[in-house]
Amino acid sequence: AKLVKLAPYLQGTRSLVPLRLTVVDESPQRSRSLGRRRAMFISKKNRLECYSYLFKEGVCVAKKDVFKPQHDEIEIPNLEVLNLMKSLKSRGFVRETFNWQYYYWYLTNEGIEYLREYLHLPAEIVPATLKKASARPVSAGAGARPPNAERVDDGPGFGRGFGRGGGDGFGRGRG
């Protein structure tokens, strides 16, 4: 930021006339990038909410839209989620994948340890991605056939002539 320091004024009848005008550039040294990097202040409440969600699920998905007022899953601005995840990625706590304008972040083992310490959680609590999947009940259509069930043949299918009058399924269907 440029500051203008004014020397004492001489008071005239109608206007103030500065004796000396000094311009001081107090901006920090610019980085090599084109723009200046600015720190983003994120409230502790929003940080805790984002970190809690990430630890509970083990993954986080966000659209690359800095103007989106709110994240789809978390009740905080999307820009704050993007910047928090960028910070975690730079420290090696999450692995990032970007596809079709969406970011996908996966928690690493170091990230689990960091978030467990940051959120003051016991070692028994683990993210959903590390939990063992429970045995799923077999649905009616997906189970094995009973041994006495017959196979229903509803005509020629793939590999049986392709519906062109038989044959062994090769060539142009000519007999």
Secondary structure, DSSP 8 states (H G I E B T S, - for coil): -EEEEE--EEE-SS-EEES-EEEEE------SSSS--------HHHHHHHHHHHHHHSEEEEES-TT-SS-SSSSS-HHHHHHHHHHHHHTTSEEEEEETTEEEEEE-HHHHHHHHHHTT--TT---GGGS--------TTTS---TT------S--TTTGGGSS-SSS-TTS--
